Amino acid sequence: MTPDPRGEVLRRELAYHEELYGGFAQRHFARPAVRALREHIVRRILRLTGAGRGARVLSLGCGIGDTELLLAPHVAEVVGVDLSPAAIRQARADAARLGIANARFEEGTGTIGRFDAVMAIFFLHHLPDAELAELPYRLRELLVPGGSFYSLDPSRRRLSGAVGRRLIPGLMKRYQTPDERELDPEATAAIFRRAGFDARVSIYDFGSSPLAGLLPGWRTGYRAARLADDLILKVPVLRRMGSNFEITCKAG
C-alpha cells in the first residue's frame, strides 16, 4: 500500500482540533483579552480588504466562528468552512444563540459562489507546502474581480515564539498542532506573487496576541500591549521579530 503522508497529517490535525473544540476553545476564545484581539483583527480585515455592507466574505479554517460572528454585522454574508465537525457545530450554535442570520458555517472545504473577500486567520501555517502553493490559484476561482484576500499567521522570526518555547513549552504545545509551523513572511508572500497577485506583507503585532493567549482574562493588559505594539513596530529591527504577519492581495 502506498503511504499517505497527507492523510496522516490530516488525521492528526483533525484529532487535535476536535479535542480543542470540545470545550477549551469555547471557554478560551470567550475571555476578554482574546475577544479584544479578535475585535482588532476584524477591524484590520475591514480596513485592509475594503469589505463593506454589501460584501460576501469567505473564511477558510473558521474554527468556532468567533472572528466570523464579530465580522458578520459589518458585511452582507459570512461563510465559514472548517474540517472540524465540532467547530462547525459550535459556530452554528453560537450564530443561532446570538441571532446572527447572515453567517453560515459548513464542514469541509467546498464552497458555492464567489466572494468579495476571502480571509484565513491562523490557517496558512497548517497547510502542507504543496497545498499552500496551490491556494493562490484556488483564490482566483473564489474571488470576484477586484476582490481581496487577507491572512494572518505566526512568523518564523518571532521573538515571542523563541521565548515561549524556552520558558513555557507546555503552554506553547497546547496552542500548536504537531504538524503546524511558523512561516517566513516574505517567502509566503512570494507564493502569492508567483501566482500573479500583488501581495503585501505587514507585521501585525509584537507582543499583544501572545499576551492575550497567556493572560486571556486581562483585557486592559491586551489593550495596553496593542498600543505598545503600534510604537514597537515602527522600529525596523523589532518589527522583524514581530509575532504575526499579514498578507493582503487583490484579484485582478
C-alpha positions, 0 to 999 in steps of 0.5 A, spaced: 500 500 500 502 506 498 503 511 504 499 517 505 503 522 508 497 527 507 492 523 510 496 522 516 497 529 517 490 530 516 488 525 521 492 528 526 490 535 525 483 533 525 484 529 532 487 535 535 482 540 533 476 536 535 479 535 542 480 543 542 473 544 540 470 540 545 470 545 550 477 549 551 476 553 545 469 555 547 471 557 554 478 560 551 476 564 545 470 567 550 475 571 555 476 578 554 483 579 552 482 574 546 475 577 544 479 584 544 484 581 539 479 578 535 475 585 535 482 588 532 483 583 527 476 584 524 477 591 524 484 590 520 480 585 515 475 591 514 480 596 513 485 592 509 480 588 504 475 594 503 469 589 505 463 593 506 455 592 507 454 589 501 460 584 501 460 576 501 466 574 505 469 567 505 473 564 511 477 558 510 479 554 517 473 558 521 474 554 527 468 556 532 466 562 528 468 567 533 472 572 528 466 570 523 460 572 528 464 579 530 465 580 522 458 578 520 454 585 522 459 589 518 458 585 511 452 582 507 454 574 508 459 570 512 461 563 510 465 559 514 468 552 512 472 548 517 474 540 517 472 540 524 465 537 525 465 540 532 467 547 530 462 547 525 457 545 530 459 550 535 459 556 530 452 554 528 450 554 535 453 560 537 450 564 530 443 561 532 444 563 540 446 570 538 441 571 532 446 572 527 442 570 520 447 572 515 453 567 517 453 560 515 458 555 517 459 548 513 464 542 514 469 541 509 472 545 504 467 546 498 464 552 497 458 555 492 459 562 489 464 567 489 466 572 494 468 579 495 473 577 500 476 571 502 480 571 509 484 565 513 486 567 520 491 562 523 490 557 517 496 558 512 501 555 517 497 548 517 497 547 510 502 542 507 507 546 502 504 543 496 497 545 498 499 552 500 502 553 493 496 551 490 491 556 494 493 562 490 490 559 484 484 556 488 483 564 490 482 566 483 476 561 482 473 564 489 474 571 488 470 576 484 474 581 480 477 586 484 476 582 490 481 581 496 484 576 500 487 577 507 491 572 512 494 572 518 499 567 521 505 566 526 512 568 523 518 564 523 522 570 526 518 571 532 521 573 538 515 571 542 515 564 539 523 563 541 521 565 548 515 561 549 518 555 547 524 556 552 520 558 558 513 555 557 513 549 552 507 546 555 503 552 554 506 553 547 504 545 545 497 546 547 496 552 542 500 548 536 498 542 532 504 537 531 504 538 524 503 546 524 509 551 523 511 558 523 512 561 516 517 566 513 513 572 511 516 574 505 517 567 502 509 566 503 508 572 500 512 570 494 507 564 493 502 569 492 506 573 487 508 567 483 501 566 482 500 573 479 497 577 485 500 583 488 501 581 495 503 585 501 506 583 507 505 587 514 507 585 521 501 585 525 503 585 532 509 584 537 507 582 543 499 583 544 496 576 541 501 572 545 499 576 551 492 575 550 493 567 549 497 567 556 493 572 560 486 571 556 482 574 562 486 581 562 483 585 557 486 592 559 493 588 559 491 586 551 489 593 550 495 596 553 500 591 549 496 593 542 498 600 543 505 598 545 505 594 539 503 600 534 510 604 537 514 597 537 513 596 530 515 602 527 522 600 529 525 596 523 529 591 527 523 589 532 518 589 527 522 583 524 521 579 530 514 581 530 509 575 532 504 575 526 504 577 519 499 579 514 498 578 507 493 582 503 492 581 495 487 583 490 484 579 484 485 582 478 
